[in-house]
Amino acid sequence: MTLLVIAYLGGVLTILTPCILPVLPFVFARAGQPFVRSGLPMLAGMAITFAAVATLAAIGGGWAIHANENGRYAALALLAVFGVTLVSPRIATILTRPIVALGNRLLNSPGQHSCSTVGSSLVLGIATGLLWAPCAGPILGLILTSAALQGANARTTLLLLAYAAGAATSLAAALLAGSRIFAAMKNSLGSGERLRQALGAAVLAGVAAIALGFDTGFLAHLSYASTSTLEQAVLDHFNADRPDSTATMVASNTPMMAATKPGFKSRLPVEGRLPSLDGAVTWLNSPPLTAEQLRGKVVLVDFWTYSCINCIRTIPYIKAWSDKYRDQGLIVIGVHAPEFAFEKNVDNVKEALKDFDIGYPVAIDNNYRIWQAFQNSYWPALYFVDAKGQIRHHVFGEGEYDTSEKVIQELLADAGSEMPENSMVTPNARGAEAAPDLGNIRSGETYIGYKEASNFVSPEGLNGNAAQNYTTGEPGLNEWGLSGNWTIGPEQATLNKAGGGITYRFSARDLHLVLGPGADGKPVRFQVTVDGKAPGASHGADTDAEGNGTITETRLYQLVRQAGDLGERTFTVRFLDPGVEAYVFTFG
């Protein structure tokens, strides 16, 4: 039920995208006609036809492709006739009698004795639905990805129908408003002949735009920035209280048999082709690699960024897989796509590779060219590519390590590699790289910069881009405050004077904080307390038992790892030197 609601809301948002423009003339051409007998059947036909065509597209067979193309040609011809009859009834009379009759029925031109029928409006809606290609934002992309992975089924069709119904709802509202405008303009223009001609020209322009591919090309690119944020917000709202199920869904429905028999063929679905790896600003640990160079190899592409705790906890497994399967034909490629500005600094990434002991190739994707080529949205995100250059599996987020390794084994076996044993790697991860204690995490990622800050309780309130004296306040669970003189920017808070601190009330085994020295690069000393005391055995990898530590580079610091009973704790870090930059809390 939740997915149906999400799909419907995604369709409603479609009217905000430029890619709806080519079909608007067909819809508004029904303005001035009775909505129930004209507009509503037209929109219903459009929605039903779109759902049917999109379901056929999921099948992917050649017959389905040809059927869709033939349907588009017929729809273009029909709507072109409709546009011509609007522009010039004289031209319409030159056409053959059956087409004239059909055009006049669709038009309901003056002189016709019958009103616009439900049937004619439905035919017009079916034609529009054959041509409608909405921009695939996060919500429609989720539906289409599911269809591609699982094939066409009743559930997919229902979701597509909900999406189309949402679009029809917003178009209906626009049509009802347009009818009032149409009536007012018609009264001012007398017979309304000029208005009819303008609508006909708009219809013909829509037909031309679709015939030339503008509906899925230029307009689709324009629409991405306009609604993707809204659609992602809808997804986040409905999924806030439950883990992302995309990767789990794929894994649970995929046969994972790391076979060693001669002639073995993987049954993993084909999710697409390996996109271009062009666009990286530089490569580390390797010269630039291309998709063509990688043909014949099994490839694991890992999208990560070096201060992301989820990425950090995934690294030990990726390193272990690279070491274990390199000689059997596996190539691991890390694509470093920065979240914060400091992660765009290539020298910072080089230091991170040393700290994590990463030796496999890493593409520095500061401009998100590779990210966009994969249409990726997650840190970390793993894409598994077979020896033919086909993406066969993906995992979004950390976890599912055994499943991922079985995929590697299966793709290597499919490529002809001999697999002597199928045991899973067990990395000896320490510090922030160790797996989280999922059963005891009640605190979530919390940003400090004002762009995404939440749960800030200092009584002075958050004052962006200005020096301000703050006091901590009394934070409840998952609330935080500042003390001392800070300047809060969009991504981070910067301490202006020594002695300032940050307090957070949390509940988790591990507490991490992304910190960096100031612009001058001078080390910043700090001291941590938990419930007002030195952490002792509960100190993190970057502090000692007394809570002391030093910030020398911008990265994630593990400040607390509770050793005893877990529960709500009040964490405080006080900085003995000015200049520190604090970005985000994460927990494990």
N, C-alpha and C positions, 0 to 999 in steps of 0.2 A: 504493500500500500504506500509506503514511504517513497519508493522509487517512482510510482505513478504520479505522486504529488510533485516530486522534483522534476519529472519530465514535463508535466503540465506547466509548471512555473517557467521552465526553460523555454517552452514554446511561447508563453506570454511575452517574454523578454525579446523574442525575435523581432517584434515590430520596431524595436529601438535600433536595429542594425541596418546599415545601408543595403545589405543584400536582399532586403524585402522590397526594395524599390521597383525592380522589374515587374512584380506581380501586382503592385498597387493599382496601376491603371485598369487591370481586368476587374479588380474588386470595386473600385470607385465608379466604373462604368455602370454598375447596378444602382448607384445613388439615384434617388428619385423614384425608384420602384418600390413596391410593397416589400418590407423586409422579410416577413414570414414566407411569402411565396416566391421571393426573388433572391434576396441577399442570403438568407439562411440556407436554402438548398445549395446555392453556389459555394458557400463556405464549407458545408458538409461534404459536398463532392470533392472539394479541394483537399480536405483533411483525410478523407478515406483513401483517395487515390495516392496521396503522398505516402501514407503508411503502407499501402500495398506495394508501391514501386520500391520503397526503401527495403521492404522485406525481401522482394525479389532480388535486389542488389546484394543482399547478404548471402543469397544462395551462390552467387558468383559464377553460375554456369553460362556458357556462351549463348544459349537460347534466351536466358533472362536478359542478357546484355542487349541482344538484338531486339527483343520485344520492347525493351525500354526505349531504345533508339527509334524504332518505328513509331512508337506511341508519341514520342516528342515531335517527330516530323508531322504526324497527323494533327497534333495539338497546335503546333505553330501555324499550319495551314488554316485550321479552323478559326483561330483567334485573329489571324491576318484578315480573313474574310469578315469577321465580326468588326474589326477596326475599319475596314473599307466601307462597310454599310453604315457605320456611324459618320464617316467623313463625307460620303457622297451617295445618296440613294440612287442617283442616276447611274453611277458606275455599277452599283449593285444590280440594276436591271439588265445589264449586259451579260451577267453571269448566268449560268444554266438555272432552270427553274428550281430544281431541288436545292441547290445552294442558296438561291434567293430566298426560298421559303425558310430554310434553316437560319439564314442570316437575319431575316425579318423576325423570326420567332425569338432569336436571341436578343435582337435589338428592341422589339416591341415598338417599332417606329410608328409615327402618326399615320392614321389611316387603317391600321390593323384593327380588326374587330375584337380580337381576344386579348385579354391581359397577359402579362408575362407569366408563363406557366412554370410550375415546379420542375417539370421535366427539362425545359430549355435551360433553366438556371443550373440544374444539376449537371447537364452536359457541359456547360461553360465551366463549372467548378472542376469537373473531371479533367478537362483540357488544361486548366490552370494548375491542377495538382500534378499533371505529367511534366510540367515545366518548372515547378517550384523546386529550387535547390537551396535550402536555407544554409546559412553559415554554420559550420560545425564547431560550436564553442564547447566548453568543458562538459555540459550536460548532454548535448546530442552526441558529442564524441564518446562519452561513456556508453551510451546506448549502442552506437554503431560498433564500438570496439567489442562489446559483449556479443553483438550479433556476429561479428567476424570470427570470434573465438569459438562460439557455441553453435553457429549456424542459425538459420531462420527457424523460429518457433513461435508458438502462440504468445509467449511472454514478451518476446521482442516486438511482435506486431502490436501488442497492447501498449507497450511503452511508446512506440513510435506514434500510435494513434493518440495517446495522451499528449505527446509533444505537439502534434498537429492541431489537436483540439485547443491547446493553449494559444497557439498562434491564431487560430480562427476566432477565439474569444476576443483577443486584442484587436484583430481586424474588424470584427463585428462592431466593437465600440467605435472604432474610427469610421466605419461605414454609416452608423446611425448618426454620428455627428456630421459626416459629409452630406447625408441626405438633407439635413436642415440648411446647410450652406447651399446645396444644389437648388433647393426650393426657392431660397431667397434670390439667388442669381437668376434663376429661370423667370421669376416674376419681374425682375429688373430688365431682362433682355427680351421680354415678350415671348416669342415662340420657343426660344431656347436653342435655335439652330446653331448659333455660334458655339454655344456650350457643348452641344452634341459633337460638333466638328473638333473642338479642342480635346474632348474625351477620346474621339477616334484617333487623333494624332498621338495622344499619349499611349493608347493601346498599341498602335503600330510601332512606337518607339520602344515599348516593353518587349514586343515580339523581336525587334531588331537586336535589342540588348541581349536577350536570351540566345538568339541564333548566333550571335558573335561571341558568346561565352563570357560576357561581362558579369553574368549573375554568379558564376562560380570562380571567377578570376579576380579582377580588380576590386569589385565590390566586397568580395569575401575578405580580402586583405584589409580593406578599410574597416570592416566590422569588428575585427578581433579585439581591438583595444576598447571598443565602446561597451561591450557587454560581458567580456570574459570575467572581469572582476566581479560583476553582479552575479553571474552564474556560479562562480567559484564560491561566493558568499552563501548562495543558496545551498550548495553542496556541503559547505562547512557547517552551516546551521543544522542541517538534518543529520550530519555525521559526527557532531561534536561529542556526543556521549557514547559513541561506539567506534571501535577500531576500523580502519579502512579494510574493506573486504575484497578489494579487487584482486590483489595478489593471491589471497587465500582461495578465491573462487577459481582462478586459473590453475593453481596447484592441485586442488582437490578433484578437478575434472580432467586431469592430464595423466596418461599412463606413464609411470616412472619406472621403467625396467632397464637397468643398466646391463644390457645383455652383452655377451661375448661371443655369440654364435656367428659363424661366417655368414656373410650376406645379410646381416641384421639391418633393418630399416626402422628408423625412428618413427613413432606414431605421434610425435608432438605436432601441434598445428602450426601452420605457417602464418605468422602475424604480419609479415611485410618484408621489405628488403632493407639491408644495411644501408642507411643514408650516407651521404658524403661526409667525410671527416674534415673537409676544408673549412677554413674560417678561424682556426685556433691562432692566437697571437704568437705562440711559440709552442714547442714540444720539449719536454724534459725527459731525460733517460733514453731518448730515441730521436732519430730524425723523423720528420713528418711521415705519417702512414696514410695510405689511401685504401678505400674499399677494394680496389682492384688488387693491390699488393697482398691483401689479407685473404683473397680467394684461395680455398684449399685448406684453410686453417679454421679451427673452432675459436670463436672470439667472444670474450666477455667484456662488455662495455659497462663501466661503473661511473655514474654521475655522482660527484661528491664535492664537498667543500671542507676545508681543513679544520674549521672550528665547529662544525656540526657534530653533536654528540652521537647522533644515530649513525652518521658516516664513520666516525671514529671507532664505534663498536663493531662495524662491519669489516674494517680494514684487516684485522688478523685473519679472518676467513679468506678474504680475497688474496692476501699474500700467500697463505698456505696452499690455496688452489693453484696459484701461479707456479709456486715451487714444485708442487706434486705432479702437475700435468703438463708442464712446459715441454718436456721431452716427447710427450705423446701428441703434441700438436695444438695445445691451448695457448692463445695469446690474450693476455689481460691488458686492457687499455683503460686508464683512469681519465675521465673528462672532468677537469676541475672548473666548476662553474660557480663564481663567487656569490655569496649572499650579502656580505658587507663590503664596503669600499676597501678596507685594509686587505681583504683577501684577493684583490686584483693586483696587489704588489707581487711580482714574480719572485723577488728575493724572499718574501715571506713564505711563498709556496715551496721554494727550494729548501728552506729551513725545515718546513713541515715534513717534506719527503725524507730528510735526514732523521728527524725525530721519530718518524714512524717506520724508518728503514724500508722505504718503498723503492724497489728497483725496476718495476715494470714501467712501460711508457705512460706518460701523462701529458694530455693535451690541455693547454691553458686556454679555456673558452671564455675569456673575459667579455666578449661581445655576444655571447649566447648563440653563436651561429650553429654549433653542433647541437646544442640544447633544442633549438627551434627545429632543426632538421629531423630530430627524433620526436618532436612534439612532446617533449618531456615536461613534467610538472613537479618532480619530486627529488628530494635529497634523502637518502641515497636512492638511486634507481639502477637496477641491474638489467641489462639486455643480453640475451644469450643468442649467438649467431652461429649457424652451422657452416660447414665447409663450402656450401654453395652461395654463401652471402645472404641467407634468409634468416630473419629473426624468428626464433622458435619458442621463446619463453621470455617472461619478464617478471621481476619482483620489485615492488615499490615499498620502500621502508626497510628497516632491519628485520632480521629473523629469517625463518624458513631456510636455514643453512643446509640441512640434510637434503631437502627437496632440490635446492640449487645445485648441490654437488652431484646429485643423481642426474640432473639435466646435463651437466658437463660430461659425465660418464656416458650418457646415452648418445650425445652428439659426437663424442670422440669415437664411440663404437660404430656409429653410423658412417663416420668418415673413414673407417677401416682400421682404427687403432686397436691394438690388443690390450685388453684390460686384465691385468693379472689378479687384481683383487678389487672389491667394491667397498672397502671400509671408508668411513667418513673421517675427515680431519677433525682434530680436537686441539685448536690453538691454545697456547698457554698465555691467555690475555691477562694483562695486569693494568692497574690504574684505571684511567677513564675508558680503556679499551675493553674492560671486563663487561660481561653481559649484565643488564640491569636486573634488579630485584622487582620484577613486574607485580608480584603479589602485594607489595607494600608501597607502591608509588601512588601518592594522592596529590602530588604537586606537578604542575606542567610547565612547559617552556614559557618564560616570562621576559619580554623585551623591556629594555630600560630607556631607549630613545623614544622621544615623544610620538614618532610616526606610528608605533605599534604598542606603546606602553599601556599597561592595564593594572588594576588593583594597587594603584599608588595612593598611599594614605598619609603622607606628610601633610600636616594641616595647612601649610602655606600654599598647597596646590602646585601643579606642574606649570612652570613658567619657561616656555621654550625659547632657546637661543639667547638667554640673558642670565648673567650671574645672579645667583639667589642664595641667601642663607636658608637652609632647611633644618627642620627638626624631625626626628624619626616618627613621632606619633605612636599609636598603639596598634600595630598590625595584628589582624587575625590570620587564620590559616590562609596561605597563598597570597597574603598581602605584604607589601614592602614599603620602605621609606628611606629617605636620605637624611644624613646629618652633615653639617658643615656647608661650605660654600661651593656650589656646583653650577655648571652650565649644562643644561640638557639640550642636546641636539637631536636631529631626526633619527640617528642610529645609535648614539651613545651619550652617556653623561660623563663630563670631564670635571675632575676635582681641581678647583682653583687654588686652594690653600691646604697645607698639611693638616692632618688630624680629622678629616672628614671620614664618613663611613656609610655603609649600607646595611640595613637590617631586613631580614626576610623570615617569615614564619612558614616553615615547610614541614612536609611529612614524606620522607623517602630515605632510602639507605644512603644515596650519594647526592651531593650538591656540587654542581659545577658552575663556574662563572667565566664568561669570555672577557678577558682583561688585556689591556695593553699599556705600555709606557706612554708618556706624552710625546708631543711633537719633537722634543729635543732628544728623545730616545734614552734618557737617563733612567736607570733602574728605580723602581718604586717598592719600598718595603711595606709590608702589611702584617697585621695580626688578626687571627680568627678566634672567635669564641662561640661556644654552643651553650645556650641557656646561661650565658654570663660567665662560663668557665672555659679554661683551656680544653681543647678537644681530647687530649690524651690519646688513647688507643683509637679514637674515632677521627683522627686527622686524615686528610686526603693525601693523594700522591704528591701534591705540590705544597704541603705544609708539614711541619714537624709536630711533635706531641704538644708543644707549647703554643701551637697555632701560628708560628712565624713562617713567612715566605717572602719571596721577592719576584716582582714582575720584571722580566727582561725582554720579552717579546710579546707580540699580540697573538694570543691563542686561547684555547680553552684550558682553564685551570681547575683541577679537582681539589676542592677545599675541604670537603667532609666526606668520609665514608664511615658510617656508624658501625661500631663493632658489637654493641649490645642490643638490648631490646629496642625495637623501632617504634617511633611515635612522633607526635608533633614536637618540633624543636624550634627555638628562636636562634637563628644564625645572625651573627654580626661580624663584619669585616671592617677594621679601621686602618686607614692608610697613613703611614708615617711620613710620607713625602707627597708633594703635590704632583699634578699632571696625569694621574691615572685616568684611563678611559675604560668605562664599563659598558658592556653591550647587552648581554642576555644571560639569564639563569636557565640551566637545564638540570634534570634530575635522573637518577638511575636506581 
